[in-house]
């Protein structure tokens, strides 16, 4: 772990696209500003861990596919499926 000391208004750059700025220091609390590309998710640790746990639980679910397809219109459910070579036409 890299440990740095920064004052209010000072920044730390991570790579080319992430900027962490100390906005305020008050007692034991530090307010940070994070500038990152929109496609890069930024979460508090406890939120990230909850999202990860929910994703793992969903992936282990026996009916994951039915849950995913729940809101897909019937006519679109099989539209992306290509027939395997040698598979007879259903018509």
N, C-alpha and C positions, 0 to 999 in steps of 0.2 A: 504494500500500500504506500502510495506517495502521500506525504503529509506536507502541506504548504500553509503558510501564514499569509493572510490577505486582510487589508483594511476595507472599511466601507467604501464602495466606489471602485475598488480594484477588481480585476478579472483574472480568470484562468482560461486558457484556450485548450481544448481537447481536439486534436487533429485539425483539419481545415474548416470544419463546419459547426463545431460546438463551442459556445462561449458561456462560461459560468461567471456571473457577476455578483459580488457581495453587495446587496442593496442596503442592509441594515444589520447592526449588531446590538442586541439588547439583552443584557444578562446572559443567560444560558442559551438564548435563541439567536439564530442567524437567519436572515431572510435572503434567499438566493434568487437571482433571475437567470433563466436558462434560455439561450437562443440556440435553436437546433432546426434542421430541415423538417418540414411538416411530415415527411414520410418516416421519420425516426420517432418512435413512441418514447415519451418521457413520462414516467410515473413515480410516485412516492413508493418506497420499497414495499410497504404493507399492501398497497393497491396492486403492484406487480405480482406479489406472491399470491394474492387472492385470484387474480386473473389466471395465473399459471395453474393453480389448483383446480379451478373450474374447467379450464381447457383439458387438463389431464383426465378429470372425471368424465367429461363429455366424450373424450376419445376412447375411454374404456367401456362406455355404455354399450350394451348389446344392440340398442336400436338407434345408434347415432345417425345412420342414413335416413331412417324414417323421420327423425327430428329435423334433419336438414331439409328434407323434401316436403315437410309439412306445409309450407307456404308457397311452394312452387306449383303453378297451374298444371293440371293433369296433362295437357297437350305438350308441355315442355319437358316433362319428366324423362321421356325416352328419346327426345330429339337429338341429344348429343351422343347417343350410343351408335357406334358403327358395327355393322355385321362382321363377324370374324370370317376369314377366308374359309370357303367350303361350307359355311353355314347356310342352310336353305332359306329362301325367302319365306316369310310367314304369310304372304298373300296367296 
